[in-house]
Amino acid sequence: MSTIDYYGRRLTAYKAAFHNHSTMSDGVFTPAEMIDMYSRQGFDIYAFTDHRRTNPVSTYSGRGMTLISGMEMHPRDEPNGVKWHFVALGVPEDMVFHKGLEPQVVVDSINAVGGVAICAHPHWCGLNSAQVNSIKGIVAIEGINTATRYIGRSDSRQLWDELCDAGRLLPAVAVDDTHHPEDLFMSWTYVLTDKPLSQQVVIDALKAGDFYASQGPEIKRVSYVDGVFEAEFTPCTEVIGYSNLSSGYCAMCENMNGPDDGIKEITSCQFKLKTRPNGWFRLQIKDKNGRYAWTNPIRVE
């Protein structure tokens, strides 16, 4: 865990794995093996999200981690074969999955029992931003999903930006979606809170948008005061501010000042953000190993 000055609040950042599969569905590791591996890797929060079923999380030893009761739910597919998958977190351990339900009905059922719903790997599913935008009540999308990289569909960030351009400022998480050894420990989410960890505290933080996604870089401070966005972070070679359509901001990238400039690292940035109708902004940073982290979008109007 680490700390972050998050828009004026001093919070602790807890490392979370929010999408995983064990031998209870189609994963190759037992629940005990998954807990052991992720705890040894320094994770603070681990969610069991096996396909179409919950796990008896309350009977497991978390080995120092806060365990989250969850499930990956599969609503009915679209007529053209496009899939819907939702990661449900914070649901009762005895929650039953029902086949053939409409996507909105599934999300509503998750919210009705106090859980939260995340739209899983939308690029892998074949979803477009208009379809995701039609679903109400989700707290985030998966911006990066490690396990879908083998067919080039791990990255849903363009869809994320399209949602923002449409006025839907959904946050994004990063997940491993672990099934096999090659999926382990590549993407995670930092949950931000000033409270002692519990399942409810994690769910409340997700509902509030108090989290950010990472594959390696850590964000130490973010602020937005009087139209100026500032951030501090671990050393990064690319620091980009994303905004509406073709607009954006750059604090560092390769050959920033020409072909002889090469690759440099910086640890902070400052941008005077332009206001505009339906304006939005998010920061994306990349370290020397090519690993990303990003803030959730904020409104700039």
VEXTISE-711485 format. One record per residue (C-alpha): residue number from 1; residue in three letters; y, z, x. Coordinates in steps of 0.05 Angstrom, whole numbers, padded with zeros to 5 digits, always signed. Each point is the difference from the previous one (the first is absolute). Layout:
N
[r NUM,"ALA",[Y,Z,X]]
...
% end
This chain:
301
[r 1,"MET",[+00000,+00000,+00000]]
[r 2,"SER",[+00072,-00010,+00020]]
[r 3,"THR",[+00069,+00010,-00031]]
[r 4,"ILE",[+00051,-00048,-00028]]
[r 5,"ASP",[+00072,+00004,-00023]]
[r 6,"TYR",[-00009,-00039,-00064]]
[r 7,"TYR",[+00066,-00016,-00032]]
[r 8,"GLY",[+00027,+00069,+00015]]
[r 9,"ARG",[-00064,+00039,-00013]]
[r 10,"ARG",[-00040,+00030,+00057]]
[r 11,"LEU",[-00073,-00015,-00018]]
[r 12,"THR",[-00068,+00002,+00032]]
[r 13,"ALA",[-00037,-00067,+00006]]
[r 14,"TYR",[-00074,+00006,-00014]]
[r 15,"LYS",[-00047,-00057,+00019]]
[r 16,"ALA",[-00039,-00024,-00060]]
[r 17,"ALA",[-00060,-00047,-00012]]
[r 18,"PHE",[+00007,-00023,-00072]]
[r 19,"HIS",[-00054,-00053,-00009]]
[r 20,"ASN",[-00071,+00010,+00026]]
[r 21,"HIS",[-00073,-00012,-00019]]
[r 22,"SER",[-00062,+00039,+00017]]
[r 23,"THR",[-00074,-00007,-00013]]
[r 24,"MET",[+00016,+00023,-00071]]
[r 25,"SER",[+00020,-00073,-00012]]
[r 26,"ASP",[-00001,-00055,+00052]]
[r 27,"GLY",[+00021,+00035,+00064]]
[r 28,"VAL",[-00047,+00011,+00059]]
[r 29,"PHE",[+00021,+00072,+00016]]
[r 30,"THR",[-00018,+00061,-00041]]
[r 31,"PRO",[+00056,+00043,-00029]]
[r 32,"ALA",[-00013,+00052,+00054]]
[r 33,"GLU",[+00004,-00052,+00054]]
[r 34,"MET",[+00066,-00027,-00028]]
[r 35,"ILE",[+00030,+00069,-00002]]
[r 36,"ASP",[-00023,+00015,+00071]]
[r 37,"MET",[+00028,-00066,+00029]]
[r 38,"TYR",[+00068,+00003,-00034]]
[r 39,"SER",[+00010,+00074,+00015]]
[r 40,"ARG",[-00015,-00012,+00074]]
[r 41,"GLN",[+00049,-00058,-00001]]
[r 42,"GLY",[+00056,+00047,-00021]]
[r 43,"PHE",[+00007,-00017,-00074]]
[r 44,"ASP",[+00027,+00054,-00045]]
[r 45,"ILE",[-00018,-00031,-00068]]
[r 46,"TYR",[-00062,-00039,-00020]]
[r 47,"ALA",[-00013,-00032,-00067]]
[r 48,"PHE",[-00069,-00018,-00027]]
[r 49,"THR",[+00008,-00065,-00038]]
[r 50,"ASP",[-00070,-00028,-00009]]
[r 51,"HIS",[-00009,-00058,-00047]]
[r 52,"ARG",[-00003,+00018,-00074]]
[r 53,"ARG",[-00017,+00073,+00012]]
[r 54,"THR",[+00029,+00065,+00023]]
[r 55,"ASN",[-00030,+00048,+00051]]
[r 56,"PRO",[-00012,+00076,-00005]]
[r 57,"VAL",[+00058,+00011,+00047]]
[r 58,"SER",[+00006,+00075,-00016]]
[r 59,"THR",[-00070,+00010,+00030]]
[r 60,"TYR",[+00018,-00033,+00067]]
[r 61,"SER",[+00028,+00034,+00061]]
[r 62,"GLY",[+00063,-00037,+00021]]
[r 63,"ARG",[-00003,+00023,+00073]]
[r 64,"GLY",[+00074,+00018,-00003]]
[r 65,"MET",[+00020,-00060,-00043]]
[r 66,"THR",[+00024,+00002,-00072]]
[r 67,"LEU",[-00051,-00041,-00040]]
[r 68,"ILE",[+00023,-00042,-00059]]
[r 69,"SER",[-00043,-00017,-00060]]
[r 70,"GLY",[+00005,-00074,-00014]]
[r 71,"MET",[-00034,-00065,-00020]]
[r 72,"GLU",[+00009,-00075,+00008]]
[r 73,"MET",[+00002,-00028,-00070]]
[r 74,"HIS",[-00015,-00072,-00018]]
[r 75,"PRO",[+00031,-00025,-00065]]
[r 76,"ARG",[-00022,-00065,-00029]]
[r 77,"ASP",[+00015,-00062,+00042]]
[r 78,"GLU",[+00049,-00054,-00022]]
[r 79,"PRO",[-00031,-00062,-00032]]
[r 80,"ASN",[+00013,-00040,+00064]]
[r 81,"GLY",[-00038,+00051,+00043]]
[r 82,"VAL",[+00060,+00039,+00026]]
[r 83,"LYS",[-00021,+00073,+00008]]
[r 84,"TRP",[+00034,+00066,-00016]]
[r 85,"HIS",[-00017,+00061,+00042]]
[r 86,"PHE",[+00036,+00067,-00005]]
[r 87,"VAL",[-00007,+00061,+00045]]
[r 88,"ALA",[+00003,+00062,-00043]]
[r 89,"LEU",[+00020,+00065,+00035]]
[r 90,"GLY",[+00002,+00071,-00026]]
[r 91,"VAL",[-00048,-00013,-00058]]
[r 92,"PRO",[-00051,+00051,-00026]]
[r 93,"GLU",[-00067,-00001,+00036]]
[r 94,"ASP",[-00035,-00013,-00067]]
[r 95,"MET",[+00042,-00060,-00019]]
[r 96,"VAL",[-00044,-00057,-00025]]
[r 97,"PHE",[+00014,-00074,+00013]]
[r 98,"HIS",[-00006,-00048,-00058]]
[r 99,"LYS",[-00012,-00073,+00012]]
[r 100,"GLY",[+00039,-00058,-00029]]
[r 101,"LEU",[+00066,+00034,-00012]]
[r 102,"GLU",[+00068,-00034,+00005]]
[r 103,"PRO",[+00039,+00016,+00064]]
[r 104,"GLN",[+00055,+00037,-00036]]
[r 105,"VAL",[-00050,+00042,-00038]]
[r 106,"VAL",[-00032,+00021,+00066]]
[r 107,"VAL",[+00067,+00020,+00030]]
[r 108,"ASP",[+00019,+00038,-00063]]
[r 109,"SER",[-00067,+00038,+00002]]
[r 110,"ILE",[+00014,+00022,+00072]]
[r 111,"ASN",[+00070,+00024,-00017]]
[r 112,"ALA",[-00025,+00036,-00062]]
[r 113,"VAL",[-00043,+00047,+00041]]
[r 114,"GLY",[+00056,+00016,+00050]]
[r 115,"GLY",[-00021,-00050,+00054]]
[r 116,"VAL",[+00036,-00057,+00032]]
[r 117,"ALA",[-00018,-00074,+00004]]
[r 118,"ILE",[+00009,-00046,+00060]]
[r 119,"CYS",[-00010,-00076,-00005]]
[r 120,"ALA",[-00054,-00013,+00051]]
[r 121,"HIS",[+00003,-00059,+00049]]
[r 122,"PRO",[+00038,-00048,-00046]]
[r 123,"HIS",[-00004,-00058,+00049]]
[r 124,"TRP",[-00075,+00006,+00005]]
[r 125,"CYS",[-00005,+00004,-00075]]
[r 126,"GLY",[+00039,-00065,-00008]]
[r 127,"LEU",[+00055,+00034,-00040]]
[r 128,"ASN",[+00071,-00026,+00000]]
[r 129,"SER",[+00063,+00042,-00005]]
[r 130,"ALA",[+00012,-00017,-00073]]
[r 131,"GLN",[-00069,+00027,-00018]]
[r 132,"VAL",[+00010,+00064,+00038]]
[r 133,"ASN",[+00070,+00008,-00030]]
[r 134,"SER",[-00031,-00004,-00069]]
[r 135,"ILE",[-00037,+00066,+00011]]
[r 136,"LYS",[+00039,+00063,-00014]]
[r 137,"GLY",[-00014,+00069,+00027]]
[r 138,"ILE",[-00026,-00015,+00071]]
[r 139,"VAL",[+00031,+00040,+00057]]
[r 140,"ALA",[-00012,-00050,+00056]]
[r 141,"ILE",[-00035,-00062,+00024]]
[r 142,"GLU",[-00042,-00006,+00063]]
[r 143,"GLY",[+00045,-00037,+00048]]
[r 144,"ILE",[-00053,-00001,+00054]]
[r 145,"ASN",[-00075,+00006,-00011]]
[r 146,"THR",[-00042,+00001,+00064]]
[r 147,"ALA",[-00067,-00020,-00030]]
[r 148,"THR",[+00026,-00066,-00029]]
[r 149,"ARG",[+00026,-00027,+00067]]
[r 150,"TYR",[-00065,-00038,+00014]]
[r 151,"ILE",[+00020,-00054,-00050]]
[r 152,"GLY",[+00074,+00003,+00016]]
[r 153,"ARG",[+00020,+00038,-00063]]
[r 154,"SER",[+00018,+00069,+00027]]
[r 155,"ASP",[+00075,-00010,-00006]]
[r 156,"SER",[+00034,+00003,-00068]]
[r 157,"ARG",[+00071,+00009,+00026]]
[r 158,"GLN",[+00026,-00066,-00027]]
[r 159,"LEU",[-00022,+00020,-00069]]
[r 160,"TRP",[+00034,+00067,+00012]]
[r 161,"ASP",[+00066,-00035,+00016]]
[r 162,"GLU",[-00007,-00045,-00061]]
[r 163,"LEU",[-00007,+00062,-00043]]
[r 164,"CYS",[+00063,+00029,+00032]]
[r 165,"ASP",[+00038,-00065,-00012]]
[r 166,"ALA",[-00022,+00005,-00074]]
[r 167,"GLY",[+00031,+00069,-00003]]
[r 168,"ARG",[-00066,+00040,+00004]]
[r 169,"LEU",[+00009,+00045,+00061]]
[r 170,"LEU",[-00071,+00024,+00006]]
[r 171,"PRO",[-00020,+00039,+00063]]
[r 172,"ALA",[-00059,-00022,+00042]]
[r 173,"VAL",[-00057,+00036,+00035]]
[r 174,"ALA",[-00043,-00022,+00058]]
[r 175,"VAL",[-00075,+00013,-00004]]
[r 176,"ASP",[-00065,-00012,+00038]]
[r 177,"ASP",[-00043,-00013,-00062]]
[r 178,"THR",[-00056,+00022,+00045]]
[r 179,"HIS",[-00070,-00027,-00012]]
[r 180,"HIS",[-00024,-00013,+00071]]
[r 181,"PRO",[+00015,+00025,+00071]]
[r 182,"GLU",[+00048,-00058,+00013]]
[r 183,"ASP",[+00046,+00024,-00056]]
[r 184,"LEU",[+00013,+00069,+00029]]
[r 185,"PHE",[+00068,+00031,+00018]]
[r 186,"MET",[+00045,-00062,-00001]]
[r 187,"SER",[+00047,+00013,-00059]]
[r 188,"TRP",[+00024,+00064,-00034]]
[r 189,"THR",[+00055,+00032,-00040]]
[r 190,"TYR",[+00044,+00059,+00018]]
[r 191,"VAL",[+00011,+00047,-00059]]
[r 192,"LEU",[+00066,+00038,+00006]]
[r 193,"THR",[+00008,+00070,-00029]]
[r 194,"ASP",[+00027,+00069,+00015]]
[r 195,"LYS",[-00056,+00034,-00038]]
[r 196,"PRO",[-00069,+00023,+00022]]
[r 197,"LEU",[-00050,-00056,-00010]]
[r 198,"SER",[-00042,-00004,-00063]]
[r 199,"GLN",[-00024,-00057,-00043]]
[r 200,"GLN",[+00056,+00012,-00050]]
[r 201,"VAL",[+00053,+00001,+00055]]
[r 202,"VAL",[-00026,-00067,+00026]]
[r 203,"ILE",[+00001,-00030,-00070]]
[r 204,"ASP",[+00071,+00026,-00012]]
[r 205,"ALA",[+00023,-00031,+00065]]
[r 206,"LEU",[-00029,-00067,-00019]]
[r 207,"LYS",[+00034,+00003,-00068]]
[r 208,"ALA",[+00066,+00016,+00034]]
[r 209,"GLY",[-00006,-00056,+00052]]
[r 210,"ASP",[-00001,+00050,+00057]]
[r 211,"PHE",[-00044,-00038,+00049]]
[r 212,"TYR",[+00000,-00058,+00047]]
[r 213,"ALA",[-00054,-00047,+00027]]
[r 214,"SER",[-00020,-00010,+00073]]
[r 215,"GLN",[-00049,-00030,+00048]]
[r 216,"GLY",[+00027,+00039,+00059]]
[r 217,"PRO",[+00076,+00009,+00004]]
[r 218,"GLU",[+00029,+00065,-00025]]
[r 219,"ILE",[+00067,+00005,-00035]]
[r 220,"LYS",[+00040,+00062,+00019]]
[r 221,"ARG",[+00063,-00007,-00042]]
[r 222,"VAL",[+00028,-00045,-00055]]
[r 223,"SER",[+00067,+00006,-00034]]
[r 224,"TYR",[+00044,-00041,-00046]]
[r 225,"VAL",[+00071,+00026,-00005]]
[r 226,"ASP",[+00064,-00038,-00019]]
[r 227,"GLY",[-00036,-00066,+00003]]
[r 228,"VAL",[-00029,+00011,+00070]]
[r 229,"PHE",[-00075,+00003,+00011]]
[r 230,"GLU",[-00024,+00036,+00064]]
[r 231,"ALA",[-00069,+00014,+00027]]
[r 232,"GLU",[-00034,+00031,+00061]]
[r 233,"PHE",[-00072,-00014,+00019]]
[r 234,"THR",[-00050,-00004,+00056]]
[r 235,"PRO",[+00012,-00058,+00049]]
[r 236,"CYS",[-00004,-00068,-00034]]
[r 237,"THR",[+00010,-00072,+00023]]
[r 238,"GLU",[+00018,-00028,-00068]]
[r 239,"VAL",[+00048,+00033,-00050]]
[r 240,"ILE",[+00016,-00040,-00061]]
[r 241,"GLY",[+00036,+00017,-00065]]
[r 242,"TYR",[-00027,-00038,-00059]]
[r 243,"SER",[+00044,-00016,-00060]]
[r 244,"ASN",[+00010,-00049,-00057]]
[r 245,"LEU",[-00028,-00070,+00009]]
[r 246,"SER",[+00026,-00031,+00064]]
[r 247,"SER",[+00044,+00059,+00021]]
[r 248,"GLY",[-00020,+00053,+00050]]
[r 249,"TYR",[+00018,+00038,+00063]]
[r 250,"CYS",[-00025,+00002,+00072]]
[r 251,"ALA",[+00007,+00056,+00050]]
[r 252,"MET",[-00053,-00025,+00049]]
[r 253,"CYS",[-00049,-00057,+00008]]
[r 254,"GLU",[-00031,-00039,+00057]]
[r 255,"ASN",[+00051,-00039,+00041]]
[r 256,"MET",[+00056,+00033,-00040]]
[r 257,"ASN",[+00054,-00030,+00045]]
[r 258,"GLY",[-00036,-00062,+00024]]
[r 259,"PRO",[-00064,-00023,+00035]]
[r 260,"ASP",[+00012,+00044,+00061]]
[r 261,"ASP",[+00008,+00063,-00040]]
[r 262,"GLY",[-00075,+00012,-00011]]
[r 263,"ILE",[-00027,+00059,-00038]]
[r 264,"LYS",[+00039,+00066,-00003]]
[r 265,"GLU",[-00012,+00066,-00036]]
[r 266,"ILE",[+00050,+00039,-00041]]
[r 267,"THR",[-00005,+00065,-00038]]
[r 268,"SER",[+00057,-00004,-00051]]
[r 269,"CYS",[+00039,-00048,-00043]]
[r 270,"GLN",[+00062,-00002,-00044]]
[r 271,"PHE",[+00017,-00052,-00053]]
[r 272,"LYS",[+00061,-00007,-00045]]
[r 273,"LEU",[-00034,-00023,-00063]]
[r 274,"LYS",[+00032,-00053,-00044]]
[r 275,"THR",[+00004,+00018,-00073]]
[r 276,"ARG",[-00022,-00052,-00051]]
[r 277,"PRO",[-00027,-00003,-00071]]
[r 278,"ASN",[-00073,+00024,+00000]]
[r 279,"GLY",[+00008,+00014,+00075]]
[r 280,"TRP",[-00056,+00033,+00039]]
[r 281,"PHE",[-00019,+00018,+00072]]
[r 282,"ARG",[-00060,+00023,+00039]]
[r 283,"LEU",[-00011,+00010,+00075]]
[r 284,"GLN",[-00059,-00029,+00037]]
[r 285,"ILE",[-00015,+00019,+00072]]
[r 286,"LYS",[-00054,-00025,+00049]]
[r 287,"ASP",[-00023,+00032,+00065]]
[r 288,"LYS",[-00022,-00034,+00065]]
[r 289,"ASN",[-00072,-00001,-00026]]
[r 290,"GLY",[+00019,-00042,-00060]]
[r 291,"ARG",[-00008,+00058,-00049]]
[r 292,"TYR",[+00049,+00008,-00058]]
[r 293,"ALA",[+00032,+00054,-00042]]
[r 294,"TRP",[+00050,-00008,-00056]]
[r 295,"THR",[+00043,+00040,-00047]]
[r 296,"ASN",[-00003,-00007,-00075]]
[r 297,"PRO",[+00056,-00042,-00031]]
[r 298,"ILE",[+00065,+00031,-00021]]
[r 299,"ARG",[+00051,-00026,-00049]]
[r 300,"VAL",[+00064,-00030,+00030]]
[r 301,"GLU",[+00050,-00020,-00054]]
% end
